[in-house]
Amino acid sequence: MIDHIGFSVSDYARAKAFYEKALSPLGYVLIMEVQQEENDAEAAGFGANGKPDFWIGGEGGLNKPVHIAITAKDRAAVDAFYQAAIAAGARDNGAPGLRAHYHPNYYGAFVLDPDGNNIEAVCHTPS
């Protein structure tokens, strides 16, 4: 089981603002922020239920994009994530829909964040 994941972004303030909006429909909020004095760079931890498990850091962008999928409680939350992310400046990388090649109930949406990382919301339950 993964406890948390983190990756660096090229523009910390822009990425933090993006993720605050894009992750909100999934129940994720900014839970804590670590300032540069405490770390090599600023870092923001997002999560649900008080546990930050999705971190971004201001160390500078990555050489290659990452793919991260966050579980959504239902298909409506996947749709809401996609709309919120696009409104926050994401680029489409796969509109909400079934991805039956993974399994019959795999309902996901994919966006590219400001650094080109592939961020997904996915629901595995039937409609």
Beta strands, then each sheet from edge to edge (+ up, - down):
strand 1: 5-8
strand 2: 29-34
strand 3: 43-48
strand 4: 51-57
strand 5: 67-71
strand 6: 91-92
strand 7: 97-98
strand 8: 107-112
strand 9: 118-123
sheet 1: 1+ 4+ 3- 2+
sheet 2: 5+ 9+ 8- 6+
sheet 3: 5+ 9+ 8- 7+
end
